Amino acid sequence: MKLIVILICIALVRYTHLGNNTERYRWLQRYAITLSGFIKALNESWLLTLIVILPVLVLAAFLQDILFFGLFYIFGFFYSIFILWYCLWPVSLETQLEINIQHVLATNAAQDSRPFTTQLLVDANNHILAVLFWFMVLGPVGAILYRLIAELVRLKGAENAENVILLNKASSILLNLLDWIPARLVGLTYVISGNFSTGFAQWRQYATQGLQSSRELLIATGLGAMDLTATTSGDFEEARSLLRMIERSLIIWLVVIAIFTLGHWI
């Protein structure tokens, strides 16, 4: 069932404009700021972060347990579709790339695609593949966990500024932890989708490094798989070629998920 849910959600993000607005996560940020405002005296980042994320995860786990029981299974299917679609970043990588290109052209800036090309390599993990990984591991709760932590990292605001800093601190560590395994799997699929020898050399260099190395691994491995380096500039066609490599990586993920799904059925 998870494979069908994933295919439906990827199609919704890629081919429709349903909920195509990053502002839909604003309520998570308002929720975190408001809740942390009630406990201003709590000067412990981990405990504060736990208090913020636990109610959401408990509710999600309760619904997941109830809706996948007996005759409610069909409701669990639609619940999974809604949660995964909601947790996947609402703007596709292709749309994101074209927006960046049009912005460069409109502002007559130097036509160097490398800054947003490298960001695409990271966003493929953060916006899509890491969410899919945790959805496969924990179900809808896993997708919610990843998106909630990612939004706490992005949390900003003058209101309750001290608590926001504390939430950023703990959630950044948690996000690095959640990214560590999927980032390395994504890097391997970059290697398979591109030039194996140069890409794998970069992947091997970063694979055993600490929690904060995931971004560097994704960039170095992705560029290596395309025979590129971070120190040189790039053009728009190169950026589109890299996007095609990312799409091939997504296909590899879907094939692997399909194999595991079929193996489970057998």
Secondary structure in CASP SS format (residue, H / E / C, confidence):
PFRMAT SS
TARGET T0000
AUTHOR 0000-0000-0000
METHOD secondary structure of the structure
MODEL  1
M C 1.00
K H 1.00
L H 1.00
I H 1.00
V H 1.00
I H 1.00
L H 1.00
I H 1.00
C H 1.00
I H 1.00
A H 1.00
L H 1.00
V H 1.00
R H 1.00
Y H 1.00
T C 1.00
H C 1.00
L C 1.00
G C 1.00
N C 1.00
N C 1.00
T H 1.00
E H 1.00
R H 1.00
Y H 1.00
R H 1.00
W H 1.00
L H 1.00
Q H 1.00
R H 1.00
Y H 1.00
A H 1.00
I H 1.00
T H 1.00
L H 1.00
S H 1.00
G H 1.00
F C 1.00
I C 1.00
K C 1.00
A C 1.00
L C 1.00
N C 1.00
E C 1.00
S H 1.00
W H 1.00
L H 1.00
L H 1.00
T H 1.00
L H 1.00
I H 1.00
V H 1.00
I H 1.00
L H 1.00
P H 1.00
V H 1.00
L H 1.00
V H 1.00
L H 1.00
A H 1.00
A H 1.00
F H 1.00
L H 1.00
Q H 1.00
D H 1.00
I H 1.00
L H 1.00
F C 1.00
F C 1.00
G H 1.00
L H 1.00
F H 1.00
Y H 1.00
I H 1.00
F H 1.00
G H 1.00
F H 1.00
F H 1.00
Y H 1.00
S H 1.00
I H 1.00
F H 1.00
I H 1.00
L H 1.00
W H 1.00
Y H 1.00
C H 1.00
L C 1.00
W C 1.00
P C 1.00
V C 1.00
S C 1.00
L H 1.00
E H 1.00
T H 1.00
Q H 1.00
L H 1.00
E H 1.00
I H 1.00
N H 1.00
I H 1.00
Q H 1.00
H H 1.00
V H 1.00
L H 1.00
A H 1.00
T H 1.00
N C 1.00
A C 1.00
A C 1.00
Q C 1.00
D C 1.00
S C 1.00
R H 1.00
P H 1.00
F H 1.00
T H 1.00
T H 1.00
Q H 1.00
L H 1.00
L H 1.00
V H 1.00
D H 1.00
A H 1.00
N H 1.00
N H 1.00
H H 1.00
I H 1.00
L H 1.00
A H 1.00
V H 1.00
L H 1.00
F H 1.00
W H 1.00
F H 1.00
M H 1.00
V H 1.00
L H 1.00
G C 1.00
P H 1.00
V H 1.00
G H 1.00
A H 1.00
I H 1.00
L H 1.00
Y H 1.00
R H 1.00
L H 1.00
I H 1.00
A H 1.00
E H 1.00
L H 1.00
V H 1.00
R C 1.00
L C 1.00
K C 1.00
G C 1.00
A C 1.00
E C 1.00
N C 1.00
A H 1.00
E H 1.00
N H 1.00
V H 1.00
I H 1.00
L H 1.00
L H 1.00
N H 1.00
K H 1.00
A H 1.00
S H 1.00
S H 1.00
I H 1.00
L H 1.00
L H 1.00
N H 1.00
L H 1.00
L H 1.00
D H 1.00
W H 1.00
I H 1.00
P H 1.00
A H 1.00
R H 1.00
L H 1.00
V H 1.00
G H 1.00
L H 1.00
T H 1.00
Y H 1.00
V H 1.00
I H 1.00
S H 1.00
G C 1.00
N C 1.00
F H 1.00
S H 1.00
T H 1.00
G H 1.00
F H 1.00
A H 1.00
Q H 1.00
W H 1.00
R H 1.00
Q H 1.00
Y H 1.00
A C 1.00
T C 1.00
Q C 1.00
G C 1.00
L H 1.00
Q H 1.00
S H 1.00
S H 1.00
R H 1.00
E H 1.00
L H 1.00
L H 1.00
I H 1.00
A H 1.00
T H 1.00
G H 1.00
L H 1.00
G H 1.00
A H 1.00
M C 1.00
D C 1.00
L C 1.00
T C 1.00
A C 1.00
T C 1.00
T C 1.00
S C 1.00
G C 1.00
D C 1.00
F H 1.00
E H 1.00
E H 1.00
A H 1.00
R H 1.00
S H 1.00
L H 1.00
L H 1.00
R H 1.00
M H 1.00
I H 1.00
E H 1.00
R H 1.00
S H 1.00
L H 1.00
I H 1.00
I H 1.00
W H 1.00
L H 1.00
V H 1.00
V H 1.00
I H 1.00
A H 1.00
I H 1.00
F H 1.00
T H 1.00
L H 1.00
G H 1.00
H H 1.00
W H 1.00
I C 1.00
END
